[in-house]
Amino acid sequence: MFPFRPRYKKQIARIEVVGAIASGTRKRVLTALKEVEERKFPALLLRIDSPGGTVGDSFEIYSAIKRLQRKCKIVASYGNISASGGVFIGAAAPNVMANPGTITGSIGVILRGNNLERLLDRVGVSFQVIKSGPYKDILSFDRQLSEPEKQILQDLIDSSYEQFVGVVAEGRKLDVDAVKKFADGRIFTGEQAVKLGLVDRLGTEEDARCWAAELAGLDPEKTKVFTFEEPKPLLSKITGSTTNSALVQALGQIPATQASLNWLEFELETQGLPLWLYRP
């Protein structure tokens, strides 16, 4: 629990969604959102600087923000990047601001698996598999996907995509067909996103703070911000994880390998999961 602040009715709550969205991000953000509701903050500044992440975790954060809409004013502020799952979460906020150079968009779904069949054949490794049905080991790394399996996964991706488009259309008050015209995975600047209707205004996080204060009937010059996100190591910010292996932590001390290790861990954690994620 965060320390009690008796002046919360004249403060704006601030929550960060930073880095790839996974279970650790979900837990932190849901806890903070609950605190915002319980303390009855009049407004929330949701700072999003994320390329997206796992579908389920993004959906839970989105749902919690939607529920909070009924009890306080919410402004989403997009940082350097708010793409894919970041856009999905942002769609829960009725008011969205981005920097003109913010990278956003990348509406779509991706599912990746590794096929190591040729490598395993070269080293003489094979697996004996006993399964209850033909698709129980779908996306297994030791064999190619069959055509029926490809169709099963495509149907799954298509269903997730329709959910994504529907949420964006509802949240941004756009027609579904209009959203589908640009919801093909492409990315946009904040300036382009305003023209598409994905963003309401252009501005800095400070501009977003003032906007939130005004919506709540507070004086922007006198209103303070209470940040719920506690400081976290860079590794956990990017992966959304609260725990990391000793090896990854040790190697992560080498600056040249830090970013690569962060993404490697995220890839391993989300292997075979559908993702709302932008990957350049």
C-alpha positions in Angstrom: 0.0 0.0 0.0 1.2 3.5 -0.8 1.5 6.1 2.1 -1.8 7.9 2.8 -1.9 11.5 1.5 -4.8 13.5 3.0 -4.7 16.1 0.2 -5.5 13.7 -2.6 -8.7 15.5 -3.6 -6.6 18.4 -4.8 -3.9 16.2 -6.5 -3.7 14.5 -9.8 -2.7 10.8 -9.7 0.0 9.8 -12.2 0.6 6.2 -13.3 3.3 5.1 -15.8 3.1 2.3 -18.3 6.7 1.9 -19.4 8.3 -0.7 -21.6 6.9 -3.9 -22.9 3.7 -4.9 -21.2 3.7 -8.2 -19.4 2.5 -9.7 -16.1 4.8 -7.4 -14.0 3.4 -4.3 -15.6 -0.2 -5.5 -15.2 0.3 -6.2 -11.5 1.8 -2.8 -10.8 -0.7 -0.8 -12.8 -3.8 -2.6 -11.5 -2.6 -2.0 -7.9 -2.1 1.7 -8.6 -5.4 2.0 -10.4 -7.1 0.5 -7.4 -5.4 3.0 -5.1 -6.6 5.9 -7.3 -10.2 4.7 -7.0 -10.0 4.1 -3.3 -8.5 7.5 -2.5 -10.9 9.2 -4.9 -8.4 11.2 -6.9 -10.3 13.7 -9.1 -8.0 13.0 -12.1 -5.5 10.6 -13.5 -2.6 11.3 -15.8 -1.7 8.0 -17.5 1.8 8.3 -19.0 2.3 5.6 -21.7 5.8 5.0 -23.1 5.4 1.4 -24.4 5.6 -0.6 -27.7 2.8 -2.9 -26.4 3.1 -6.4 -25.2 1.0 -9.4 -24.2 -2.7 -9.4 -25.2 -4.2 -10.6 -21.9 -2.2 -8.2 -19.7 -3.0 -5.2 -22.0 -6.7 -6.2 -21.9 -6.8 -6.3 -18.1 -5.2 -2.9 -17.8 -7.6 -1.5 -20.4 -10.6 -2.9 -18.6 -9.5 -1.4 -15.2 -9.0 2.1 -16.8 -12.5 1.9 -18.4 -14.0 1.2 -15.0 -12.1 4.1 -13.4 -13.5 6.4 -16.1 -16.8 6.6 -14.2 -15.1 8.0 -11.1 -12.3 10.4 -12.2 -11.1 12.3 -15.2 -8.4 10.5 -17.2 -5.9 11.9 -19.7 -3.5 9.6 -21.5 -0.1 11.2 -22.3 2.0 9.4 -25.0 5.7 9.5 -24.6 8.4 8.5 -27.1 6.3 5.5 -28.2 2.8 4.3 -27.6 2.2 1.6 -30.1 0.1 -1.6 -30.5 -0.8 -2.6 -26.9 0.1 1.0 -25.8 -2.6 2.2 -28.2 -5.0 -0.4 -26.9 -4.6 0.8 -23.3 -4.7 4.4 -24.4 -8.1 3.8 -26.0 -9.6 3.4 -22.5 -8.8 7.0 -21.8 -11.4 9.5 -23.1 -8.7 12.1 -23.6 -5.4 11.4 -25.4 -2.4 13.7 -25.9 0.8 12.9 -27.8 4.0 14.6 -28.6 4.2 15.6 -32.4 7.1 13.1 -32.7 5.6 10.3 -30.7 5.6 6.9 -32.5 2.2 5.4 -32.3 -0.1 3.1 -34.2 1.0 -0.5 -35.1 -2.5 -1.7 -34.6 -2.5 -5.5 -35.1 -1.5 -8.8 -33.6 1.6 -10.9 -34.0 2.4 -14.5 -32.9 5.9 -15.8 -33.3 7.4 -19.3 -32.8 10.9 -20.7 -33.5 11.5 -23.6 -35.8 14.8 -25.3 -34.9 14.1 -28.6 -36.8 17.0 -28.3 -39.2 19.4 -27.4 -36.4 18.2 -30.3 -34.3 18.6 -32.7 -37.2 22.2 -31.6 -37.7 23.2 -32.3 -34.1 21.2 -35.5 -34.0 18.5 -34.5 -31.5 14.9 -35.6 -31.8 11.8 -35.7 -29.5 9.3 -38.4 -28.8 5.9 -36.8 -28.4 2.7 -38.5 -27.1 -0.3 -36.2 -27.4 -4.0 -36.3 -26.9 -4.8 -34.5 -30.2 -3.2 -33.5 -33.4 -2.8 -29.9 -32.4 -1.7 -30.3 -28.8 1.9 -29.3 -29.6 1.1 -26.6 -32.1 4.1 -24.2 -32.5 6.5 -26.8 -31.3 10.0 -25.7 -32.0 11.2 -29.0 -33.4 8.9 -29.2 -36.5 7.2 -27.2 -39.2 3.7 -26.0 -38.8 1.1 -28.0 -40.8 -1.4 -26.1 -43.1 -4.3 -26.8 -40.7 -2.2 -25.5 -37.8 -1.4 -22.3 -39.8 -5.1 -21.8 -40.3 -5.9 -22.4 -36.6 -3.4 -19.8 -35.6 -4.5 -17.3 -38.3 -8.1 -17.6 -37.0 -6.8 -16.9 -33.5 -4.9 -13.8 -34.7 -7.9 -12.6 -36.7 -10.2 -12.8 -33.7 -7.7 -10.9 -31.6 -7.3 -8.3 -34.3 -11.1 -7.8 -34.5 -11.1 -7.2 -30.7 -8.3 -4.6 -31.1 -10.0 -2.7 -33.9 -13.4 -2.8 -32.0 -11.8 -1.3 -28.9 -10.0 1.5 -30.8 -13.2 2.3 -32.8 -15.2 2.5 -29.6 -12.7 4.4 -27.6 -11.8 6.9 -30.3 -15.4 7.2 -31.5 -14.5 6.1 -35.0 -16.2 3.8 -37.5 -14.8 0.2 -37.5 -14.2 0.3 -41.2 -12.4 3.6 -40.9 -10.1 2.1 -38.3 -9.3 -0.9 -40.5 -8.1 1.4 -43.3 -5.0 2.2 -41.2 -5.0 -0.7 -38.7 -2.6 -2.8 -40.8 0.5 -2.6 -38.5 1.8 0.7 -39.8 3.1 3.3 -37.4 2.4 7.1 -37.3 3.8 10.2 -35.7 1.7 11.9 -33.1 0.9 14.6 -35.7 -0.4 12.0 -38.1 -2.3 10.3 -35.3 -4.3 13.5 -34.6 -5.5 13.6 -38.2 -6.6 9.9 -38.0 -8.4 10.5 -34.7 -6.2 8.2 -32.6 -5.0 11.3 -30.6 -7.0 14.3 -29.5 -4.3 16.9 -29.0 -0.6 17.5 -29.4 1.5 18.5 -26.4 4.0 17.6 -23.7 3.3 15.6 -20.5 3.1 19.0 -18.7 0.3 20.0 -21.1 -1.5 16.8 -20.4 -1.2 17.5 -16.6 -2.8 20.9 -17.1 -5.5 19.4 -19.2 -6.3 16.8 -16.5 -6.4 19.5 -13.9 -8.8 21.6 -15.9 -11.1 18.6 -16.6 -11.3 18.0 -12.8 -12.0 21.7 -12.1 -8.6 22.3 -10.5 -6.1 25.1 -10.9 -3.3 23.8 -13.1 -0.8 26.2 -11.5 -1.5 25.0 -8.0 -2.3 21.3 -8.6 0.4 18.8 -7.7 0.9 15.3 -9.1 1.2 12.2 -7.0 3.1 9.5 -8.9 2.1 5.9 -8.0 4.8 4.1 -10.0 7.8 3.3 -7.8 11.3 3.5 -9.2 12.3 0.3 -11.0 15.5 -1.1 -12.5 15.8 -0.5 -16.2 15.5 -4.3 -16.9 12.2 -4.7 -15.2 10.9 -1.5 -16.9 11.5 -2.9 -20.3 10.4 -6.5 -19.7 7.5 -5.7 -17.3 8.9 -8.4 -15.0 9.7 -8.0 -11.3 12.1 -11.0 -11.2 15.0 -11.8 -13.6 17.5 -14.6 -13.7 20.9 -14.1 -12.0 22.6 -14.5 -15.4 20.5 -11.9 -17.1 21.0 -9.5 -14.3 24.8 -10.0 -14.3 25.1 -9.7 -18.1 22.8 -6.7 -18.0 25.4 -4.7 -16.2 27.3 -4.6 -19.5 25.8 -1.5 -21.3 26.4 -3.0 -24.8 24.3 -6.0 -24.1 21.6 -4.5 -21.8 18.9 -3.8 -24.5 19.5 -7.1 -26.3 19.2 -9.1 -23.0 16.0 -7.2 -22.1 14.3 -8.1 -25.3 15.7 -11.7 -25.3 14.1 -12.3 -21.9 10.8 -10.8 -23.0 10.9 -13.0 -26.2 11.5 -16.1 -24.1 8.7 -15.2 -21.6 6.1 -14.6 -24.4 7.1 -17.4 -26.8 4.0 -18.7 -28.5 1.7 -15.9 -27.2 -0.3 -13.6 -29.4 1.1 -10.1 -28.9 -0.1 -6.5 -29.4 3.5 -5.4 -29.9 5.5 -3.1 -32.2 8.9 -4.5 -33.1 11.1 -2.4 -35.5 
